[in-house]
Amino acid sequence: MNKSSLSALSRRTWLKASALLFGASVVDISSANASFLQKDKKTPALTAEEIAAIEIAMGKKGAYKEAEAVHTTPLPRNDLKVTVKGEPVPIPFGFGGWVSIKRTMDGKTAVLMSDAVLLEEEVNPLISAVHSNGLEISAIHNHFFYESPRIFYMHIHGMGSPEELAKKYSAAISASKLSPKNQTPAAAVSTKTGKEIFDISQLNAIVKYEAVINGPTIKYTIGRDDLKITAMGAEMTPSIGLNSWASFTGTRENAFIAGDIAMLEGEVNPVVRSLRSNNIEVVALHNHMLGDNPRMIFLHYLGKGNAAQLATAFRAALNQLGSNAGHRTH
């Protein structure tokens, strides 16, 4: 049996065990959340040698978030020029892919998660390359409406040693524009940054989090600290894809907002109602991961208008989650 088969078998074994142990969680989220195993177990850190090996394999420096024990390599599609509703939008608005690696909670192996930004014609060639290199696909979908060119997002995962995973992923994307070796430098952007464009203190006060500034955009990234989510033995945290986010671009009076909200099943329709009541368009509703427990659903949305009003709509949607709204079950 080759390494790819062993990796797939390892993942399938974990999924089967997870289903046996936690099969009731989809039906009874409250029960699963209350009794979840290993609540206080800390994910083992990646070593300096492992981080170096990941970055050599990827051909690019990444960022290691010590608090989450996650290494992330950003993979923005700097080669693209994207418009939404006919208006140019910067790549950091929502067209930056990534790949993250962290250890499982028992430290015996590691998990890779990725979100790849693709043109329609790039989707199926990458599927084939991912499978040929012993990794797996967990989701393919849109994140936007009205964008040109049409963009799709592919979620990729795998299990193995950190270096092995990085090598497999690098090989899978080697012929694509995702690969650092094939990427063009980021295009020159407006001299104004998001800090100058938006009233950051006002928006921070509304959202109740601190924005990160990336060129002409600002972004809020918010984890689910109220939950303990695992997939294939690893704890899912914000830097490996378990987060709600909102990105702003444009101007104070004429801004775009786009983002993603990470929800338990019972939170889906309250969030949808909240967004629609604030005139925000719901763009997509889907999974990102396989084998996650409890099951998480992700909602993508898009809005346009006054930045403060858009921030208020985002905050109202967040208020439907977890302890903000009281626990919901089916």
C-alpha positions as CSV (number, residue, x, y, z in Angstrom):
1,M,0.0,0.0,0.0
2,N,1.5,3.4,-1.0
3,K,1.6,6.5,1.1
4,S,-1.4,8.1,-0.6
5,S,-3.5,5.0,0.2
6,L,-2.3,5.1,3.8
7,S,-3.1,8.8,4.1
8,A,-6.6,8.2,2.7
9,L,-7.1,5.2,4.9
10,S,-6.0,7.2,8.0
11,R,-8.6,9.9,7.2
12,R,-11.4,7.3,6.5
13,T,-10.5,5.5,9.8
14,W,-10.8,8.8,11.6
15,L,-14.1,9.6,9.9
16,K,-15.6,6.2,10.8
17,A,-14.5,6.5,14.4
18,S,-15.8,10.0,14.6
19,A,-19.2,8.9,13.3
20,L,-19.3,6.1,15.8
21,L,-18.3,8.3,18.7
22,F,-20.2,11.4,17.8
23,G,-23.0,10.2,15.4
24,A,-25.7,11.8,17.6
25,S,-24.0,15.3,17.4
26,V,-25.7,16.2,14.1
27,V,-29.1,15.5,15.6
28,D,-28.3,16.9,19.1
29,I,-25.7,19.6,18.8
30,S,-26.2,20.7,22.4
31,S,-25.4,17.2,23.8
32,A,-22.2,16.9,21.7
33,N,-21.0,20.3,22.6
34,A,-21.5,19.7,26.3
35,S,-19.8,16.3,26.4
36,F,-17.0,16.8,23.8
37,L,-13.9,14.8,24.5
38,Q,-10.5,16.3,25.3
39,K,-11.8,19.9,25.8
40,D,-8.7,21.1,27.5
41,K,-6.1,19.2,25.4
42,K,-3.6,21.6,23.8
43,T,-2.5,21.0,20.2
44,P,1.3,20.2,20.1
45,A,3.3,23.0,18.5
46,L,5.1,22.7,15.2
47,T,8.9,22.7,15.6
48,A,11.1,25.2,14.0
49,E,12.5,22.5,11.8
50,E,9.0,21.5,10.7
51,I,8.1,25.1,9.9
52,A,11.3,25.5,7.9
53,A,10.5,22.3,6.0
54,I,7.0,23.5,5.1
55,E,8.4,26.8,3.8
56,I,11.1,25.1,1.7
57,A,8.5,22.8,0.2
58,M,6.1,25.6,-0.5
59,G,8.8,28.0,-1.8
60,K,7.4,30.8,0.2
61,K,7.6,32.2,3.8
62,G,4.4,31.8,5.8
63,A,3.2,32.9,9.2
64,Y,3.1,30.7,12.3
65,K,0.4,31.5,14.9
66,E,1.7,30.1,18.1
67,A,-1.6,30.4,20.1
68,E,-3.2,28.1,17.6
69,A,-0.1,26.1,16.6
70,V,-1.0,26.7,12.9
71,H,1.3,27.6,10.0
72,T,-0.3,29.4,7.1
73,T,1.0,30.2,3.7
74,P,-1.0,32.9,1.9
75,L,-1.7,32.2,-1.8
76,P,-3.4,35.4,-3.2
77,R,-4.4,35.4,-6.9
78,N,-2.4,38.5,-7.8
79,D,-2.7,37.6,-11.5
80,L,-6.5,38.4,-11.5
81,K,-8.3,41.6,-12.0
82,V,-11.7,41.2,-10.4
83,T,-14.8,43.3,-10.6
84,V,-18.0,43.0,-8.5
85,K,-21.1,44.6,-10.0
86,G,-18.9,46.1,-12.6
87,E,-16.6,47.9,-10.0
88,P,-12.9,46.9,-9.6
89,V,-12.2,45.3,-6.2
90,P,-8.7,44.5,-4.7
91,I,-7.5,41.0,-4.3
92,P,-7.5,41.2,-0.5
93,F,-11.2,41.8,-0.6
94,G,-11.8,38.1,-0.8
95,F,-9.6,36.5,-3.5
96,G,-6.6,35.5,-1.4
97,G,-6.2,31.7,-1.0
98,W,-4.3,30.0,1.7
99,V,-3.0,26.7,3.0
100,S,-2.6,25.8,6.7
101,I,-1.0,23.0,8.6
102,K,-1.2,22.0,12.2
103,R,-0.8,18.8,14.3
104,T,-3.6,16.6,15.5
105,M,-4.4,16.9,19.2
106,D,-2.6,13.6,20.0
107,G,0.5,14.8,18.1
108,K,0.8,11.7,16.0
109,T,0.1,13.3,12.7
110,A,-0.8,16.6,11.1
111,V,-3.7,18.0,9.1
112,L,-3.7,20.3,6.1
113,M,-6.6,22.6,5.2
114,S,-6.6,24.9,2.2
115,D,-9.0,27.3,0.3
116,A,-7.9,27.7,-3.3
117,V,-9.1,30.6,-5.5
118,L,-9.8,29.4,-9.0
119,L,-11.2,30.3,-12.4
120,E,-13.8,27.9,-13.7
121,E,-11.4,26.2,-16.2
122,E,-8.9,25.6,-13.4
123,V,-11.2,23.6,-11.1
124,N,-11.1,20.1,-12.6
125,P,-7.4,20.1,-13.5
126,L,-6.7,20.9,-9.8
127,I,-9.0,18.2,-8.6
128,S,-7.0,15.7,-10.6
129,A,-3.7,17.1,-9.4
130,V,-4.9,17.0,-5.7
131,H,-6.0,13.4,-6.0
132,S,-2.8,12.4,-7.8
133,N,-0.7,13.8,-4.9
134,G,-2.6,12.0,-2.2
135,L,-4.8,14.9,-0.9
136,E,-8.6,15.2,-0.9
137,I,-11.3,17.7,-1.8
138,S,-13.9,18.7,0.8
139,A,-15.8,21.4,-1.0
140,I,-16.1,23.4,-4.2
141,H,-18.3,26.5,-4.5
142,N,-18.8,30.2,-5.1
143,H,-18.2,32.9,-2.5
144,F,-19.5,35.8,-4.6
145,F,-22.2,37.0,-6.9
146,Y,-21.7,39.4,-9.8
147,E,-18.0,38.9,-9.9
148,S,-16.0,38.9,-13.2
149,P,-14.2,36.7,-14.0
150,R,-16.3,33.9,-12.4
151,I,-14.4,32.6,-9.3
152,F,-14.7,29.3,-7.5
153,Y,-13.2,28.2,-4.2
154,M,-11.8,24.7,-3.6
155,H,-11.3,23.4,-0.1
156,I,-8.5,20.8,0.1
157,H,-7.4,18.7,3.0
158,G,-5.1,15.8,3.9
159,M,-3.3,14.0,6.7
160,G,0.4,13.2,7.2
161,S,3.6,14.7,8.5
162,P,3.9,18.5,8.2
163,E,6.7,18.3,5.6
164,E,4.9,15.5,3.7
165,L,1.7,17.5,3.5
166,A,3.5,20.7,2.3
167,K,5.3,18.7,-0.4
168,K,2.1,17.1,-1.6
169,Y,0.3,20.4,-1.7
170,S,3.1,22.1,-3.5
171,A,3.2,19.4,-6.1
172,A,-0.6,19.5,-6.5
173,I,-0.6,23.3,-7.3
174,S,2.8,23.3,-9.2
175,A,1.2,23.8,-12.6
176,S,-1.4,26.4,-11.4
177,K,-1.3,30.1,-10.8
178,L,-1.7,29.3,-7.1
179,S,1.9,28.2,-6.9
180,P,4.3,30.9,-5.5
181,K,6.7,30.2,-8.4
182,N,4.0,31.0,-10.9
183,Q,2.5,34.1,-9.1
184,T,2.9,37.6,-10.3
185,P,3.7,40.4,-7.7
186,A,0.8,42.2,-6.2
187,A,-0.5,45.0,-8.3
188,A,0.1,48.6,-7.2
189,V,-2.9,49.8,-5.2
190,S,-4.3,53.2,-4.2
191,T,-2.0,55.2,-2.0
192,K,-4.8,55.4,0.5
193,T,-5.1,52.5,2.9
194,G,-8.2,51.1,4.7
195,K,-7.1,53.1,7.8
196,E,-7.4,56.4,5.8
197,I,-10.5,55.4,3.8
198,F,-12.7,54.1,6.7
199,D,-13.5,55.3,10.2
200,I,-11.8,52.4,11.8
201,S,-12.7,53.3,15.4
202,Q,-16.3,53.6,14.5
203,L,-16.4,50.3,12.7
204,N,-14.5,48.6,15.5
205,A,-17.0,49.9,18.1
206,I,-19.9,48.5,16.0
207,V,-18.3,45.1,15.3
208,K,-16.7,44.9,18.7
209,Y,-13.4,43.5,17.3
210,E,-10.3,45.1,15.9
211,A,-10.0,45.4,12.1
212,V,-6.8,44.3,10.2
213,I,-5.8,46.7,7.4
214,N,-4.6,45.2,4.1
215,G,-4.0,47.9,1.5
216,P,-7.3,49.6,0.6
217,T,-9.3,46.9,2.5
218,I,-10.1,46.2,6.2
219,K,-11.0,42.8,7.5
220,Y,-12.5,41.4,10.7
221,T,-11.8,37.7,11.5
222,I,-13.6,36.2,14.4
223,G,-13.3,32.7,15.8
224,R,-15.8,30.5,17.6
225,D,-14.3,30.6,21.1
226,D,-17.6,29.2,22.4
227,L,-17.1,25.9,20.5
228,K,-14.6,23.0,20.4
229,I,-14.6,21.8,16.8
230,T,-12.4,19.0,15.5
231,A,-11.8,17.4,12.1
232,M,-9.7,14.3,11.7
233,G,-8.3,14.6,15.1
234,A,-7.2,18.3,14.9
235,E,-8.8,21.2,16.6
236,M,-10.2,23.7,14.1
237,T,-9.3,27.2,14.9
238,P,-9.5,30.6,13.1
239,S,-6.2,30.3,11.3
240,I,-7.1,26.9,9.8
241,G,-10.5,28.0,8.5
242,L,-13.0,28.1,11.4
243,N,-14.0,31.7,11.5
244,S,-16.5,34.3,10.6
245,W,-15.1,37.3,8.7
246,A,-16.1,40.6,7.1
247,S,-14.0,42.5,4.5
248,F,-14.7,46.1,3.5
249,T,-13.5,48.0,0.4
250,G,-14.7,51.2,-1.4
251,T,-15.5,54.3,0.6
252,R,-17.3,55.2,3.8
253,E,-20.5,56.1,2.0
254,N,-20.3,53.6,-0.8
255,A,-18.6,50.4,0.5
256,F,-18.7,46.8,-0.3
257,I,-18.9,44.2,2.4
258,A,-18.2,40.5,1.8
259,G,-17.6,37.6,4.1
260,D,-18.4,34.3,5.7
261,I,-20.2,33.2,8.9
262,A,-19.4,29.9,10.6
263,M,-22.5,28.4,12.1
264,L,-23.9,25.3,13.8
265,E,-26.9,23.9,12.0
266,G,-29.4,25.4,14.4
267,E,-27.9,28.9,13.8
268,V,-28.3,28.9,10.0
269,N,-31.7,30.3,9.6
270,P,-31.5,32.9,12.3
271,V,-28.3,34.2,10.6
272,V,-30.0,34.2,7.2
273,R,-33.0,36.1,8.5
274,S,-30.8,38.6,10.2
275,L,-28.8,39.3,7.0
276,R,-31.8,39.6,4.8
277,S,-33.6,41.9,7.3
278,N,-30.6,44.2,6.9
279,N,-30.7,44.0,3.1
280,I,-27.5,41.9,2.8
281,E,-27.5,39.3,0.0
282,V,-26.9,35.7,0.9
283,V,-24.5,34.3,-1.7
284,A,-23.9,30.7,-0.6
285,L,-24.5,28.2,2.1
286,H,-22.4,25.1,2.3
287,N,-19.8,23.0,4.1
288,H,-16.0,23.7,4.0
289,M,-14.8,20.6,5.9
290,L,-15.4,16.8,6.1
291,G,-15.5,15.0,9.3
292,D,-16.0,18.1,11.4
293,N,-17.7,17.6,14.8
294,P,-20.0,19.3,15.6
295,R,-21.0,19.9,11.9
296,M,-20.3,23.4,10.8
297,I,-22.1,25.3,8.0
298,F,-20.6,28.4,6.3
299,L,-22.6,31.2,4.8
300,H,-21.2,33.8,2.4
301,Y,-22.8,37.2,1.9
302,L,-22.4,40.4,0.0
303,G,-23.6,43.9,0.7
304,K,-23.2,47.5,-0.6
305,G,-23.8,50.8,1.1
306,N,-22.8,52.9,4.0
307,A,-19.9,51.2,5.8
308,A,-21.3,51.8,9.3
309,Q,-24.6,50.3,8.3
310,L,-22.9,47.3,6.7
311,A,-20.9,46.8,9.9
312,T,-24.1,46.9,11.9
313,A,-25.6,44.2,9.7
314,F,-22.6,42.0,10.2
315,R,-22.7,42.5,14.0
316,A,-26.4,41.7,14.0
317,A,-25.7,38.4,12.2
318,L,-22.9,37.6,14.7
319,N,-25.4,38.1,17.5
320,Q,-27.3,35.0,16.3
321,L,-24.3,32.8,17.2
322,G,-23.6,30.8,20.3
323,S,-23.9,32.5,23.7
324,N,-24.9,35.8,21.9
325,A,-28.3,34.3,21.1
326,G,-28.7,31.4,23.5
327,H,-28.1,27.8,22.4
328,R,-30.3,26.4,19.6
329,T,-30.9,22.8,18.7
330,H,-33.2,21.2,16.1
